[in-house]
Amino acid sequence: MASNAGKRPKVFVTRKDVPQNAIDLLKSSCEITQYDGVGAVPRAVLKERVAEVDGLFCLLTDKIDGDLLDVAKKLKVIGTMSVGYDHIDVKECQKRGVLLGNTPDVLTEATAELTVALLLCTARRLTEAADEVRNGGWGTWNPLWMCGKSLQGSTIGILGLGRIGLSVAKKLLPFEPAKLIYYNRSEQDAAATVNAEYVSMDKLLSESDFLIITCALTTETRQLFNKKTFAQMKNDAILINTSRGPIVCMDDLFEALSTGQIGAAGLDVTDPEPLPTDHRLLTLKNCVVLPHIGSATVATRMRMASLAAENILAGLSGQPLPASIY
């Protein structure tokens, strides 16, 4: 453990490789204790350290539940360096009066950029083609070799036309799709800015040439993509998920891809994470898997870290959190 001595509010940071700008910000007003091991903080260490602090700087890999909060008697505020907070039991935090902040908006553009990149990579078979160059598969020119699927003239479906979904839609318009369709629990006024049509979930599944998942993980969306929903999709449809891994059933996706029920998939999120190296999906040429790098630009990660720190400092000083979850 690394610490900054002083009789000020105590904050525990659950990773050693958090951007330094956030650490410096916290150190300006707080006594910092930081996990200095490799990877995610072990549960036992987290429980030990959280018992002594007023604030907690956490990541998606840290499960914050009632069991942990039971020992966190002094805890006043949690800042998670993420937009999503399905790793945190919000009701348990509210019950105990613990403030909770996340980092919305900050990573919208970076994640939207990655979503478009992953869609193009999957549709045009870029990783498969690059592998052919390396393994000697690049021979004489063949008219149909490495042919992919074009966005021009296609129907692009978006599940979850929120901040990220809308940004993705705007970035895809120059590719001249024939139609943009989306499904949310309700129609979105912002859809008019990209001329997107509100449709039912069934229509989204059956009409999309490319189906992009940018919705939140909820009890309703968990395992939403399974045998039943894959059966409703086009045989050459391409599924892109940059939201949360558990929205897609990994085993059912493997079956859909390996049997030709759908055409291809591009995943920046999986279930579990990291995906085991012997997972069946990694044997498929029509499945591109990235290691959850949607927000992985230097500027975005630094801003995420500083906003998480700002949430903590605000909570400790009795001020409104810049980005409060409730």
Order of alpha helices (4+ residues) and beta strands (2+ residues): beta-beta-alpha-beta-alpha-beta-alpha-beta-alpha-beta-alpha-alpha-beta-alpha-beta-beta-alpha-beta-alpha-beta-alpha-beta-beta-alpha
